[in-house]
């Protein structure tokens, strides 16, 4: 299953409220309380999706180095509130 962010406000604004220094490459957080989110522009809108574990990276981003995306490190507790069906068990724990 895939987990797209659906915050009440703009996706990009919401992400930047919680991580003002996104990465251009996927860097999984060392802190177990933080999750990785990828954002990209598609048809004039920003879409963001949780990457629960490294094994999900090809499913979400494809193979190779995905360009044109930003990777945000967001507290998992916040992600649960903006992603339908996402829970701690999806992060492997």
C-alpha positions as CSV (number, residue, x, y, z in Angstrom):
1,X,0.0,0.0,0.0
2,X,1.1,3.6,-0.6
3,X,0.7,6.5,1.8
4,X,0.1,9.9,0.3
5,X,0.0,13.0,2.5
6,X,-3.3,14.8,2.7
7,X,-2.8,17.8,5.0
8,X,-5.5,20.5,5.4
9,X,-3.1,23.1,3.9
10,X,-0.7,23.0,1.0
11,X,1.4,19.9,1.0
12,X,4.7,21.8,0.4
13,X,3.9,24.3,3.1
14,X,3.0,21.6,5.6
15,X,6.3,19.7,4.8
16,X,8.4,22.9,5.2
17,X,6.7,23.6,8.5
18,X,8.2,20.4,9.8
19,X,11.5,20.2,8.0
20,X,13.0,23.4,6.6
21,X,16.1,21.6,5.2
22,X,14.9,18.8,2.9
23,X,17.5,16.6,1.1
24,X,17.8,16.1,-2.6
25,X,18.6,12.4,-2.1
26,X,16.8,9.9,0.1
27,X,18.4,9.9,3.5
28,X,16.6,7.7,6.0
29,X,16.5,9.2,9.5
30,X,18.6,7.6,12.3
31,X,15.9,8.5,14.8
32,X,13.2,5.8,14.9
33,X,10.6,8.5,15.6
34,X,11.2,10.2,12.3
35,X,9.9,9.1,8.9
36,X,11.0,9.8,5.3
37,X,8.7,11.6,2.9
38,X,9.3,12.3,-0.8
39,X,7.7,15.2,-2.6
40,X,7.6,16.0,-6.3
41,X,5.8,18.2,-8.7
42,X,3.2,16.5,-11.0
43,X,0.8,18.3,-13.3
44,X,1.3,21.6,-11.5
45,X,0.7,20.2,-8.0
46,X,3.0,18.9,-5.3
47,X,2.4,15.3,-4.2
48,X,4.1,13.8,-1.2
49,X,4.4,10.2,-0.1
50,X,5.8,8.3,2.9
51,X,8.6,5.9,2.2
52,X,8.2,3.6,5.2
53,X,11.4,1.5,4.8
54,X,14.3,1.4,2.4
55,X,12.8,-1.6,0.6
56,X,9.8,0.7,-0.4
57,X,12.1,3.2,-2.2
58,X,11.9,1.5,-5.6
59,X,8.1,1.2,-5.4
60,X,7.7,4.9,-4.5
61,X,10.5,6.4,-6.6
62,X,11.4,3.8,-9.2
63,X,14.9,2.4,-9.8
64,X,18.0,4.6,-10.2
65,X,18.5,8.0,-8.7
66,X,15.2,9.8,-8.8
67,X,15.8,13.4,-9.7
68,X,13.5,16.4,-9.2
69,X,12.3,15.3,-5.8
70,X,12.8,16.5,-2.3
71,X,13.1,14.2,0.7
72,X,11.8,15.4,4.1
73,X,12.3,13.9,7.5
74,X,9.0,14.3,9.4
75,X,8.0,12.9,12.9
76,X,6.0,9.8,12.4
77,X,3.4,11.0,14.9
78,X,2.6,13.9,12.5
79,X,2.5,11.6,9.5
80,X,-0.2,9.4,11.1
81,X,-2.5,12.3,11.2
82,X,-2.2,13.2,7.4
83,X,-1.9,9.7,5.9
84,X,-5.0,7.5,5.8
85,X,-4.2,4.0,7.1
86,X,-0.6,4.7,8.1
87,X,0.5,3.3,11.4
88,X,3.6,2.3,13.3
89,X,3.4,-1.3,11.9
90,X,4.1,0.1,8.4
91,X,7.5,1.3,9.5
92,X,8.5,-2.3,10.4
93,X,7.9,-1.9,14.1
